[in-house]
Amino acid sequence: MFKEFKEFAMRGSVVDMAVGIVIGAAFGAIVTSFVNDVLMPPIGLLLGGTDFSNLVIKLSDTATLNYGKFVNALISFLL
């Protein structure tokens, strides 16, 4: 059974997919860092020193709507 699994896993498509997933995850981290650390600070400065990640709407004492983090995630997605 292990031999059959090893043959399946060593096929090109499975290995290629695994490499693609690892590279995709690493690239996602790079894009997130670029948006949060490079792109958003100058935009926030142009808009009066706003830090987008801290923008929230307080719904109650314990619940908040963190739309600033959503803006960061949206920009990450678009890049």
Biopython code that builds the backbone (N, CA, C, O; Angstrom):
import numpy as np
from Bio.PDB.StructureBuilder import StructureBuilder

atoms = [
    (1, "MET", "N", (0.826, -1.185, 0.000)),
    (1, "MET", "CA", (0.000, 0.000, 0.000)),
    (1, "MET", "C", (0.876, 1.257, 0.000)),
    (1, "MET", "O", (0.584, 2.215, -0.716)),
    (2, "PHE", "N", (1.950, 1.258, 0.802)),
    (2, "PHE", "CA", (2.838, 2.420, 0.848)),
    (2, "PHE", "C", (3.522, 2.630, -0.501)),
    (2, "PHE", "O", (3.721, 3.767, -0.932)),
    (3, "LYS", "N", (3.883, 1.527, -1.168)),
    (3, "LYS", "CA", (4.535, 1.617, -2.471)),
    (3, "LYS", "C", (3.613, 2.274, -3.488)),
    (3, "LYS", "O", (4.053, 3.103, -4.285)),
    (4, "GLU", "N", (2.347, 1.910, -3.464)),
    (4, "GLU", "CA", (1.381, 2.504, -4.382)),
    (4, "GLU", "C", (1.199, 3.993, -4.102)),
    (4, "GLU", "O", (1.109, 4.798, -5.029)),
    (5, "PHE", "N", (1.146, 4.352, -2.837)),
    (5, "PHE", "CA", (1.017, 5.769, -2.493)),
    (5, "PHE", "C", (2.249, 6.544, -2.944)),
    (5, "PHE", "O", (2.134, 7.655, -3.461)),
    (6, "LYS", "N", (3.427, 5.958, -2.749)),
    (6, "LYS", "CA", (4.670, 6.618, -3.152)),
    (6, "LYS", "C", (4.685, 6.833, -4.664)),
    (6, "LYS", "O", (5.095, 7.895, -5.133)),
    (7, "GLU", "N", (4.246, 5.842, -5.423)),
    (7, "GLU", "CA", (4.174, 5.988, -6.878)),
    (7, "GLU", "C", (3.205, 7.098, -7.257)),
    (7, "GLU", "O", (3.490, 7.891, -8.155)),
    (8, "PHE", "N", (2.074, 7.159, -6.588)),
    (8, "PHE", "CA", (1.086, 8.207, -6.853)),
    (8, "PHE", "C", (1.647, 9.586, -6.519)),
    (8, "PHE", "O", (1.497, 10.527, -7.299)),
    (9, "ALA", "N", (2.288, 9.702, -5.368)),
    (9, "ALA", "CA", (2.799, 10.998, -4.917)),
    (9, "ALA", "C", (3.958, 11.482, -5.767)),
    (9, "ALA", "O", (4.168, 12.689, -5.887)),
    (10, "MET", "N", (4.705, 10.580, -6.354)),
    (10, "MET", "CA", (5.876, 10.974, -7.126)),
    (10, "MET", "C", (5.541, 11.296, -8.579)),
    (10, "MET", "O", (6.429, 11.669, -9.347)),
    (11, "ARG", "N", (4.299, 11.160, -8.960)),
    (11, "ARG", "CA", (3.912, 11.582, -10.298)),
    (11, "ARG", "C", (4.121, 13.084, -10.399)),
    (11, "ARG", "O", (4.020, 13.804, -9.405)),
    (12, "GLY", "N", (4.407, 13.542, -11.584)),
    (12, "GLY", "CA", (4.723, 14.950, -11.783)),
    (12, "GLY", "C", (3.627, 15.898, -11.333)),
    (12, "GLY", "O", (3.923, 16.939, -10.745)),
    (13, "SER", "N", (2.382, 15.571, -11.589)),
    (13, "SER", "CA", (1.305, 16.506, -11.290)),
    (13, "SER", "C", (1.135, 16.723, -9.789)),
    (13, "SER", "O", (0.841, 17.841, -9.366)),
    (14, "VAL", "N", (1.308, 15.703, -8.989)),
    (14, "VAL", "CA", (1.147, 15.843, -7.541)),
    (14, "VAL", "C", (2.283, 16.668, -6.960)),
    (14, "VAL", "O", (2.055, 17.548, -6.130)),
    (15, "VAL", "N", (3.495, 16.390, -7.388)),
    (15, "VAL", "CA", (4.652, 17.144, -6.898)),
    (15, "VAL", "C", (4.560, 18.595, -7.358)),
    (15, "VAL", "O", (4.839, 19.508, -6.580)),
    (16, "ASP", "N", (4.174, 18.816, -8.611)),
    (16, "ASP", "CA", (4.022, 20.178, -9.126)),
    (16, "ASP", "C", (2.978, 20.952, -8.338)),
    (16, "ASP", "O", (3.170, 22.129, -8.031)),
    (17, "MET", "N", (1.875, 20.293, -8.013)),
    (17, "MET", "CA", (0.827, 20.951, -7.246)),
    (17, "MET", "C", (1.327, 21.318, -5.855)),
    (17, "MET", "O", (1.039, 22.412, -5.368)),
    (18, "ALA", "N", (2.059, 20.437, -5.216)),
    (18, "ALA", "CA", (2.588, 20.722, -3.878)),
    (18, "ALA", "C", (3.557, 21.899, -3.917)),
    (18, "ALA", "O", (3.515, 22.766, -3.045)),
    (19, "VAL", "N", (4.419, 21.933, -4.912)),
    (19, "VAL", "CA", (5.354, 23.056, -5.053)),
    (19, "VAL", "C", (4.584, 24.346, -5.304)),
    (19, "VAL", "O", (4.928, 25.388, -4.746)),
    (20, "GLY", "N", (3.567, 24.291, -6.118)),
    (20, "GLY", "CA", (2.749, 25.473, -6.393)),
    (20, "GLY", "C", (2.054, 26.000, -5.154)),
    (20, "GLY", "O", (1.959, 27.213, -4.967)),
    (21, "ILE", "N", (1.570, 25.118, -4.312)),
    (21, "ILE", "CA", (0.906, 25.537, -3.072)),
    (21, "ILE", "C", (1.896, 26.225, -2.149)),
    (21, "ILE", "O", (1.577, 27.258, -1.561)),
    (22, "VAL", "N", (3.088, 25.669, -2.014)),
    (22, "VAL", "CA", (4.108, 26.274, -1.146)),
    (22, "VAL", "C", (4.517, 27.644, -1.680)),
    (22, "VAL", "O", (4.613, 28.602, -0.912)),
    (23, "ILE", "N", (4.757, 27.747, -2.973)),
    (23, "ILE", "CA", (5.142, 29.030, -3.567)),
    (23, "ILE", "C", (4.001, 30.034, -3.450)),
    (23, "ILE", "O", (4.243, 31.210, -3.176)),
    (24, "GLY", "N", (2.775, 29.594, -3.651)),
    (24, "GLY", "CA", (1.622, 30.486, -3.526)),
    (24, "GLY", "C", (1.467, 31.028, -2.122)),
    (24, "GLY", "O", (1.165, 32.208, -1.946)),
    (25, "ALA", "N", (1.665, 30.197, -1.132)),
    (25, "ALA", "CA", (1.561, 30.656, 0.260)),
    (25, "ALA", "C", (2.653, 31.665, 0.580)),
    (25, "ALA", "O", (2.399, 32.667, 1.249)),
    (26, "ALA", "N", (3.858, 31.409, 0.108)),
    (26, "ALA", "CA", (4.960, 32.346, 0.351)),
    (26, "ALA", "C", (4.711, 33.663, -0.368)),
    (26, "ALA", "O", (4.974, 34.727, 0.193)),
    (27, "PHE", "N", (4.214, 33.615, -1.588)),
    (27, "PHE", "CA", (3.932, 34.835, -2.337)),
    (27, "PHE", "C", (2.806, 35.622, -1.680)),
    (27, "PHE", "O", (2.835, 36.853, -1.679)),
    (28, "GLY", "N", (1.817, 34.932, -1.121)),
    (28, "GLY", "CA", (0.743, 35.616, -0.393)),
    (28, "GLY", "C", (1.276, 36.397, 0.791)),
    (28, "GLY", "O", (0.822, 37.510, 1.055)),
    (29, "ALA", "N", (2.227, 35.833, 1.502)),
    (29, "ALA", "CA", (2.832, 36.537, 2.637)),
    (29, "ALA", "C", (3.604, 37.761, 2.170)),
    (29, "ALA", "O", (3.602, 38.791, 2.844)),
    (30, "ILE", "N", (4.265, 37.657, 1.024)),
    (30, "ILE", "CA", (5.009, 38.798, 0.482)),
    (30, "ILE", "C", (4.055, 39.914, 0.085)),
    (30, "ILE", "O", (4.320, 41.080, 0.379)),
    (31, "VAL", "N", (2.961, 39.584, -0.571)),
    (31, "VAL", "CA", (1.990, 40.602, -0.978)),
    (31, "VAL", "C", (1.361, 41.258, 0.241)),
    (31, "VAL", "O", (1.181, 42.476, 0.257)),
    (32, "THR", "N", (1.024, 40.483, 1.258)),
    (32, "THR", "CA", (0.448, 41.047, 2.481)),
    (32, "THR", "C", (1.419, 42.008, 3.143)),
    (32, "THR", "O", (1.016, 43.087, 3.579)),
    (33, "SER", "N", (2.670, 41.644, 3.226)),
    (33, "SER", "CA", (3.673, 42.529, 3.809)),
    (33, "SER", "C", (3.839, 43.787, 2.972)),
    (33, "SER", "O", (3.969, 44.881, 3.520)),
    (34, "PHE", "N", (3.836, 43.647, 1.657)),
    (34, "PHE", "CA", (3.962, 44.813, 0.783)),
    (34, "PHE", "C", (2.818, 45.794, 1.010)),
    (34, "PHE", "O", (3.040, 47.001, 1.116)),
    (35, "VAL", "N", (1.605, 45.280, 1.085)),
    (35, "VAL", "CA", (0.449, 46.157, 1.289)),
    (35, "VAL", "C", (0.500, 46.808, 2.658)),
    (35, "VAL", "O", (0.342, 48.024, 2.766)),
    (36, "ASN", "N", (0.719, 46.022, 3.710)),
    (36, "ASN", "CA", (0.675, 46.555, 5.072)),
    (36, "ASN", "C", (1.865, 47.438, 5.413)),
    (36, "ASN", "O", (1.713, 48.415, 6.147)),
    (37, "ASP", "N", (3.045, 47.117, 4.896)),
    (37, "ASP", "CA", (4.262, 47.798, 5.322)),
    (37, "ASP", "C", (4.790, 48.833, 4.337)),
    (37, "ASP", "O", (5.525, 49.737, 4.733)),
    (38, "VAL", "N", (4.428, 48.716, 3.061)),
    (38, "VAL", "CA", (4.969, 49.628, 2.061)),
    (38, "VAL", "C", (3.882, 50.507, 1.440)),
    (38, "VAL", "O", (4.063, 51.718, 1.314)),
    (39, "LEU", "N", (2.774, 49.914, 1.057)),
    (39, "LEU", "CA", (1.749, 50.645, 0.317)),
    (39, "LEU", "C", (0.816, 51.468, 1.201)),
    (39, "LEU", "O", (0.539, 52.627, 0.893)),
    (40, "MET", "N", (0.330, 50.887, 2.287)),
    (40, "MET", "CA", (-0.670, 51.573, 3.109)),
    (40, "MET", "C", (-0.124, 52.748, 3.923)),
    (40, "MET", "O", (-0.852, 53.729, 4.075)),
    (41, "PRO", "N", (1.094, 52.726, 4.454)),
    (41, "PRO", "CA", (1.562, 53.895, 5.211)),
    (41, "PRO", "C", (1.573, 55.201, 4.412)),
    (41, "PRO", "O", (1.112, 56.214, 4.939)),
    (42, "PRO", "N", (2.075, 55.238, 3.165)),
    (42, "PRO", "CA", (1.989, 56.503, 2.423)),
    (42, "PRO", "C", (0.560, 56.919, 2.098)),
    (42, "PRO", "O", (0.239, 58.107, 2.113)),
    (43, "ILE", "N", (-0.302, 55.942, 1.804)),
    (43, "ILE", "CA", (-1.706, 56.274, 1.543)),
    (43, "ILE", "C", (-2.337, 56.851, 2.799)),
    (43, "ILE", "O", (-3.070, 57.838, 2.732)),
    (44, "GLY", "N", (-2.058, 56.242, 3.938)),
    (44, "GLY", "CA", (-2.567, 56.771, 5.203)),
    (44, "GLY", "C", (-2.045, 58.162, 5.490)),
    (44, "GLY", "O", (-2.778, 59.002, 6.011)),
    (45, "LEU", "N", (-0.794, 58.419, 5.161)),
    (45, "LEU", "CA", (-0.203, 59.741, 5.360)),
    (45, "LEU", "C", (-0.886, 60.780, 4.481)),
    (45, "LEU", "O", (-1.153, 61.897, 4.926)),
    (46, "LEU", "N", (-1.168, 60.416, 3.240)),
    (46, "LEU", "CA", (-1.869, 61.326, 2.336)),
    (46, "LEU", "C", (-3.287, 61.626, 2.810)),
    (46, "LEU", "O", (-3.833, 62.688, 2.511)),
    (47, "LEU", "N", (-3.872, 60.707, 3.536)),
    (47, "LEU", "CA", (-5.241, 60.887, 4.037)),
    (47, "LEU", "C", (-5.262, 61.387, 5.473)),
    (47, "LEU", "O", (-6.228, 61.152, 6.198)),
    (48, "GLY", "N", (-4.218, 62.066, 5.886)),
    (48, "GLY", "CA", (-4.209, 62.691, 7.204)),
    (48, "GLY", "C", (-3.655, 61.820, 8.308)),
    (48, "GLY", "O", (-4.054, 61.973, 9.463)),
    (49, "GLY", "N", (-2.760, 60.923, 7.998)),
    (49, "GLY", "CA", (-2.140, 60.093, 9.025)),
    (49, "GLY", "C", (-2.997, 58.934, 9.494)),
    (49, "GLY", "O", (-2.814, 58.442, 10.607)),
    (50, "THR", "N", (-3.920, 58.494, 8.672)),
    (50, "THR", "CA", (-4.813, 57.397, 9.035)),
    (50, "THR", "C", (-4.100, 56.053, 8.906)),
    (50, "THR", "O", (-3.465, 55.778, 7.888)),
    (51, "ASP", "N", (-4.206, 55.225, 9.929)),
    (51, "ASP", "CA", (-3.725, 53.847, 9.873)),
    (51, "ASP", "C", (-4.938, 52.971, 9.584)),
    (51, "ASP", "O", (-5.778, 52.758, 10.458)),
    (52, "PHE", "N", (-5.029, 52.468, 8.369)),
    (52, "PHE", "CA", (-6.218, 51.740, 7.948)),
    (52, "PHE", "C", (-6.508, 50.519, 8.809)),
    (52, "PHE", "O", (-7.671, 50.188, 9.036)),
    (53, "SER", "N", (-5.474, 49.850, 9.288)),
    (53, "SER", "CA", (-5.712, 48.630, 10.061)),
    (53, "SER", "C", (-6.405, 48.912, 11.388)),
    (53, "SER", "O", (-6.950, 47.995, 12.002)),
    (54, "ASN", "N", (-6.397, 50.158, 11.840)),
    (54, "ASN", "CA", (-7.056, 50.507, 13.103)),
    (54, "ASN", "C", (-8.438, 51.118, 12.920)),
    (54, "ASN", "O", (-9.068, 51.500, 13.907)),
    (55, "LEU", "N", (-8.927, 51.221, 11.694)),
    (55, "LEU", "CA", (-10.244, 51.795, 11.459)),
    (55, "LEU", "C", (-11.327, 50.783, 11.818)),
    (55, "LEU", "O", (-11.371, 49.687, 11.260)),
    (56, "VAL", "N", (-12.184, 51.150, 12.738)),
    (56, "VAL", "CA", (-13.252, 50.255, 13.198)),
    (56, "VAL", "C", (-14.535, 51.047, 13.401)),
    (56, "VAL", "O", (-14.511, 52.262, 13.593)),
    (57, "ILE", "N", (-15.637, 50.344, 13.355)),
    (57, "ILE", "CA", (-16.934, 50.875, 13.760)),
    (57, "ILE", "C", (-17.352, 50.076, 14.978)),
    (57, "ILE", "O", (-17.466, 48.852, 14.911)),
    (58, "LYS", "N", (-17.580, 50.749, 16.079)),
    (58, "LYS", "CA", (-17.949, 50.066, 17.317)),
    (58, "LYS", "C", (-19.443, 49.759, 17.277)),
    (58, "LYS", "O", (-20.271, 50.670, 17.250)),
    (59, "LEU", "N", (-19.781, 48.481, 17.275)),
    (59, "LEU", "CA", (-21.170, 48.048, 17.235)),
    (59, "LEU", "C", (-21.764, 47.941, 18.631)),
    (59, "LEU", "O", (-22.937, 48.248, 18.841)),
    (60, "SER", "N", (-20.956, 47.509, 19.571)),
    (60, "SER", "CA", (-21.377, 47.417, 20.970)),
    (60, "SER", "C", (-20.113, 47.464, 21.822)),
    (60, "SER", "O", (-19.026, 47.734, 21.310)),
    (61, "ASP", "N", (-20.253, 47.203, 23.113)),
    (61, "ASP", "CA", (-19.081, 47.225, 23.986)),
    (61, "ASP", "C", (-18.050, 46.160, 23.611)),
    (61, "ASP", "O", (-16.854, 46.346, 23.836)),
    (62, "THR", "N", (-18.507, 45.058, 23.048)),
    (62, "THR", "CA", (-17.585, 43.961, 22.742)),
    (62, "THR", "C", (-17.427, 43.682, 21.251)),
    (62, "THR", "O", (-16.495, 42.979, 20.861)),
    (63, "ALA", "N", (-18.300, 44.205, 20.416)),
    (63, "ALA", "CA", (-18.264, 43.891, 18.986)),
    (63, "ALA", "C", (-17.826, 45.107, 18.172)),
    (63, "ALA", "O", (-18.306, 46.222, 18.381)),
    (64, "THR", "N", (-16.911, 44.866, 17.248)),
    (64, "THR", "CA", (-16.458, 45.929, 16.353)),
    (64, "THR", "C", (-16.463, 45.426, 14.917)),
    (64, "THR", "O", (-16.315, 44.232, 14.656)),
    (65, "LEU", "N", (-16.636, 46.350, 14.005)),
    (65, "LEU", "CA", (-16.559, 46.058, 12.583)),
    (65, "LEU", "C", (-15.228, 46.615, 12.091)),
    (65, "LEU", "O", (-15.080, 47.829, 11.953)),
    (66, "ASN", "N", (-14.266, 45.747, 11.827)),
    (66, "ASN", "CA", (-12.895, 46.144, 11.485)),
    (66, "ASN", "C", (-12.762, 46.362, 9.978)),
    (66, "ASN", "O", (-12.141, 45.557, 9.284)),
    (67, "TYR", "N", (-13.343, 47.441, 9.477)),
    (67, "TYR", "CA", (-13.327, 47.668, 8.040)),
    (67, "TYR", "C", (-11.953, 48.096, 7.532)),
    (67, "TYR", "O", (-11.678, 47.950, 6.341)),
    (68, "GLY", "N", (-11.095, 48.612, 8.381)),
    (68, "GLY", "CA", (-9.740, 48.970, 7.962)),
    (68, "GLY", "C", (-8.928, 47.749, 7.574)),
    (68, "GLY", "O", (-8.183, 47.783, 6.595)),
    (69, "LYS", "N", (-9.063, 46.678, 8.329)),
    (69, "LYS", "CA", (-8.370, 45.432, 7.986)),
    (69, "LYS", "C", (-8.916, 44.862, 6.683)),
    (69, "LYS", "O", (-8.184, 44.255, 5.900)),
    (70, "PHE", "N", (-10.223, 45.068, 6.463)),
    (70, "PHE", "CA", (-10.829, 44.618, 5.212)),
    (70, "PHE", "C", (-10.256, 45.393, 4.028)),
    (70, "PHE", "O", (-9.993, 44.807, 2.977)),
    (71, "VAL", "N", (-10.059, 46.702, 4.185)),
    (71, "VAL", "CA", (-9.463, 47.512, 3.120)),
    (71, "VAL", "C", (-8.065, 46.983, 2.791)),
    (71, "VAL", "O", (-7.714, 46.850, 1.619)),
    (72, "ASN", "N", (-7.274, 46.684, 3.810)),
    (72, "ASN", "CA", (-5.939, 46.119, 3.581)),
    (72, "ASN", "C", (-6.021, 44.783, 2.843)),
    (72, "ASN", "O", (-5.253, 44.538, 1.913)),
    (73, "ALA", "N", (-6.946, 43.926, 3.253)),
    (73, "ALA", "CA", (-7.091, 42.618, 2.609)),
    (73, "ALA", "C", (-7.564, 42.768, 1.168)),
    (73, "ALA", "O", (-7.132, 42.021, 0.290)),
    (74, "LEU", "N", (-8.447, 43.727, 0.923)),
    (74, "LEU", "CA", (-8.943, 43.964, -0.431)),
    (74, "LEU", "C", (-7.821, 44.435, -1.349)),
    (74, "LEU", "O", (-7.715, 43.978, -2.487)),
    (75, "ILE", "N", (-6.994, 45.334, -0.864)),
    (75, "ILE", "CA", (-5.866, 45.800, -1.668)),
    (75, "ILE", "C", (-4.877, 44.659, -1.912)),
    (75, "ILE", "O", (-4.325, 44.546, -3.007)),
    (76, "SER", "N", (-4.649, 43.823, -0.914)),
    (76, "SER", "CA", (-3.777, 42.649, -1.100)),
    (76, "SER", "C", (-4.332, 41.736, -2.184)),
    (76, "SER", "O", (-3.584, 41.216, -3.013)),
    (77, "PHE", "N", (-5.643, 41.544, -2.173)),
    (77, "PHE", "CA", (-6.281, 40.678, -3.164)),
    (77, "PHE", "C", (-6.143, 41.257, -4.571)),
    (77, "PHE", "O", (-5.882, 40.527, -5.527)),
    (78, "LEU", "N", (-6.319, 42.564, -4.688)),
    (78, "LEU", "CA", (-6.259, 43.196, -6.001)),
    (78, "LEU", "C", (-4.854, 43.206, -6.589)),
    (78, "LEU", "O", (-4.687, 43.225, -7.809)),
    (79, "LEU", "N", (-3.852, 43.194, -5.728)),
    (79, "LEU", "CA", (-2.475, 43.139, -6.237)),
    (79, "LEU", "C", (-2.132, 41.720, -6.632)),
    (79, "LEU", "O", (-1.018, 41.458, -7.085)),
]
sb = StructureBuilder()
sb.init_structure("model")
sb.init_model(0)
sb.init_chain("A")
sb.init_seg("    ")
for serial, (resi, resn, name, xyz) in enumerate(atoms, 1):
    if name == "N":
        sb.init_residue(resn, " ", resi, " ")
    sb.init_atom(name, np.array(xyz, "f"), 0.0, 1.0, " ", f" {name:<3s}", serial, name[0])
structure = sb.get_structure()
